[in-house]
Amino acid sequence: MINKNDIFELGIGTWKIDYENIKNDMQSLIHSYNLGQNYLSLSMLYNNGEVVRQLKRFINKVDRDKLFIATNLEPTIECRDDIEKQLNEYLQILDIEYVDMLQLHKPSFSKIPLIDVYKEIQRLVNLGKVKYIGISNASLEQLSLINKEIKIDFFEGIYNLECKIYEDIKVLDYCDKNDIKFLCYQPLRRNRTAKRNYPLLVELASKYDKTQNQIILNWIINEKKMIALVKSTNINRINENKQALDFKMDIEDYERLNNFRSEEFDNVKVDWDDNGGISIDQLANQFE
Ligand SMILES: NC(=O)c1ccc[n+]([C@@H]2O[C@H](COP(=O)([O-])OP(=O)(O)OC[C@H]3O[C@@H](n4cnc5c(N)ncnc54)[C@H](OP(=O)(O)O)[C@@H]3O)[C@@H](O)[C@H]2O)c1
């Protein structure tokens, strides 16, 4: 089993894994694992569970106890029993005894009170079927409400150069103070940030002789101390991302990245209640 503090800084994202031709992506997955990437993010929402079913083959090829398998609870949780049912599906499909982390993918996915969801997850931890507890896409209020009763270990949320909402609403501070690890998804905004050629990124990429994406990942991991979940099934880009960890930037340059703001993203109003507006998990996809 992998301890919370032994997770490699770059996680393996699985959105858009080529589940129909998993053999093509298998080599890349194994390559990531061999580089030390030991966090695997799974969701039954991706292609109706087909990605999870195909990833069983990957899990069979590596040492299961050296892989941190993170799983998501998906819509819709109508009653407490649905939680164990969803967990059992992951365990059965993957033929494993426990998952390393279970999180609610999004608060609105549950029709029962959040606190009841988390009491149930705690029960599953006590049974040994789950090792750590996480939550994704929550607001500060939702996170703190749960964490007062059930200790949360991980928070998975959007964070990148342009979308700093979780910093603004003080979730990052809360995680720091409460020993909650922040897992950042879409750190590269699916390569769209680099494509914009922001002068700051262009300048730093040239100064350190790195790519813009390496500058972003280096800053998120070294300066913001987050675990970055990146999906790549391209061997060159997997190496590029790993090599993003191998250098340090000047303090002033980290500060400039810390202070960078995107007016476009800052002006988006997030619909935290999922009432038809822009939900937090859609924020990163608002602009090319
Ligand atoms: N909790 C949530 O609600 C939530 C939401 C979104 C994502 N996630 C998780 O977080 C993971 C990461 O997010 P994401 O996949 O949406 O976005 P991402 O990791 O920012 O970007 C992935 C895309 O960028 C490309 N890429 C990767 N490294 C690159 C590089 N160095 N240069 C250029 N392109 C690069 C990949 O293509 P190639 O494969 O061709 O390299 C892929 O198309 C997901 O896979 C998923 O597991 C969770």
The ligand as an SDF file (V2000), in Angstrom:
LIG
                    3D

 48 52  0  0  0  0  0  0  0  0999 V2000
  -12.0220   15.4440  -10.7120 N   0  0  0  0  0  0  0  0  0  0  0  0
  -12.4000   15.9300  -11.8730 C   0  0  0  0  0  0  0  0  0  0  0  0
  -13.5120   16.4730  -12.0290 O   0  0  0  0  0  0  0  0  0  0  0  0
  -11.4720   15.8710  -13.0550 C   0  0  0  0  0  0  0  0  0  0  0  0
  -11.7030   16.7240  -14.1450 C   0  0  0  0  0  0  0  0  0  0  0  0
  -10.8150   16.6910  -15.2210 C   0  0  0  0  0  0  0  0  0  0  0  0
   -9.7280   15.8170  -15.1890 C   0  0  0  0  0  0  0  0  0  0  0  0
   -9.5530   14.9660  -14.1350 N   0  0  0  0  0  0  0  0  0  0  0  0
   -8.3860   13.9960  -14.1140 C   0  0  0  0  0  0  0  0  0  0  0  0
   -7.1940   14.7460  -14.3110 O   0  0  0  0  0  0  0  0  0  0  0  0
   -6.4930   14.2450  -15.4520 C   0  0  0  0  0  0  0  0  0  0  0  0
   -5.7440   15.3890  -16.1540 C   0  0  0  0  0  0  0  0  0  0  0  0
   -6.6330   16.2950  -16.7540 O   0  0  0  0  0  0  0  0  0  0  0  0
   -6.8770   16.3640  -18.3410 P   0  0  0  0  0  0  0  0  0  0  0  0
   -6.4940   15.0620  -18.9460 O   0  0  0  0  0  0  0  0  0  0  0  0
   -8.2530   16.8170  -18.5250 O   0  0  0  0  0  0  0  0  0  0  0  0
   -5.9400   17.5650  -18.7830 O   0  0  0  0  0  0  0  0  0  0  0  0
   -4.3360   17.7710  -18.9020 P   0  0  0  0  0  0  0  0  0  0  0  0
   -3.6170   16.6970  -18.2030 O   0  0  0  0  0  0  0  0  0  0  0  0
   -4.0740   19.1880  -18.5750 O   0  0  0  0  0  0  0  0  0  0  0  0
   -4.1020   17.6270  -20.4760 O   0  0  0  0  0  0  0  0  0  0  0  0
   -4.1480   16.3900  -21.1250 C   0  0  0  0  0  0  0  0  0  0  0  0
   -3.9910   16.6400  -22.6390 C   0  0  0  0  0  0  0  0  0  0  0  0
   -2.7830   17.3700  -22.8790 O   0  0  0  0  0  0  0  0  0  0  0  0
   -1.8920   16.5920  -23.6890 C   0  0  0  0  0  0  0  0  0  0  0  0
   -0.5540   16.7300  -23.0720 N   0  0  0  0  0  0  0  0  0  0  0  0
   -0.0660   16.1460  -21.9550 C   0  0  0  0  0  0  0  0  0  0  0  0
    1.1950   16.5480  -21.7170 N   0  0  0  0  0  0  0  0  0  0  0  0
    1.5030   17.4350  -22.6930 C   0  0  0  0  0  0  0  0  0  0  0  0
    2.6580   18.2070  -23.0110 C   0  0  0  0  0  0  0  0  0  0  0  0
    3.7600   18.1630  -22.2630 N   0  0  0  0  0  0  0  0  0  0  0  0
    2.6180   18.9990  -24.1230 N   0  0  0  0  0  0  0  0  0  0  0  0
    1.5250   19.0550  -24.9130 C   0  0  0  0  0  0  0  0  0  0  0  0
    0.4020   18.3470  -24.6730 N   0  0  0  0  0  0  0  0  0  0  0  0
    0.3900   17.5510  -23.5600 C   0  0  0  0  0  0  0  0  0  0  0  0
   -2.4120   15.1750  -23.7040 C   0  0  0  0  0  0  0  0  0  0  0  0
   -2.2330   14.5750  -24.9800 O   0  0  0  0  0  0  0  0  0  0  0  0
   -1.2610   13.2900  -25.2190 P   0  0  0  0  0  0  0  0  0  0  0  0
   -1.8390   12.1330  -24.4490 O   0  0  0  0  0  0  0  0  0  0  0  0
   -1.3400   13.0800  -26.6870 O   0  0  0  0  0  0  0  0  0  0  0  0
    0.1060   13.6910  -24.7410 O   0  0  0  0  0  0  0  0  0  0  0  0
   -3.9020   15.3790  -23.4430 C   0  0  0  0  0  0  0  0  0  0  0  0
   -4.5810   15.6300  -24.6570 O   0  0  0  0  0  0  0  0  0  0  0  0
   -7.5810   13.5770  -16.3070 C   0  0  0  0  0  0  0  0  0  0  0  0
   -7.0570   12.6740  -17.2370 O   0  0  0  0  0  0  0  0  0  0  0  0
   -8.4480   12.9600  -15.2480 C   0  0  0  0  0  0  0  0  0  0  0  0
   -7.9030   11.7200  -14.8330 O   0  0  0  0  0  0  0  0  0  0  0  0
  -10.3860   15.0060  -13.0650 C   0  0  0  0  0  0  0  0  0  0  0  0
  1  2  1  0
  2  3  2  0
  2  4  1  0
  4  5  1  0
  4 48  2  0
  5  6  2  0
  6  7  1  0
  7  8  2  0
  8  9  1  0
  8 48  1  0
  9 10  1  0
  9 46  1  0
 10 11  1  0
 11 12  1  0
 11 44  1  0
 12 13  1  0
 13 14  1  0
 14 15  2  0
 14 16  1  0
 14 17  1  0
 17 18  1  0
 18 19  2  0
 18 20  1  0
 18 21  1  0
 21 22  1  0
 22 23  1  0
 23 24  1  0
 23 42  1  0
 24 25  1  0
 25 26  1  0
 25 36  1  0
 26 27  1  0
 26 35  1  0
 27 28  2  0
 28 29  1  0
 29 30  1  0
 29 35  2  0
 30 31  1  0
 30 32  2  0
 32 33  1  0
 33 34  2  0
 34 35  1  0
 36 37  1  0
 36 42  1  0
 37 38  1  0
 38 39  2  0
 38 40  1  0
 38 41  1  0
 42 43  1  0
 44 45  1  0
 44 46  1  0
 46 47  1  0
M  CHG  2   8   1  16  -1
M  END
$$$$
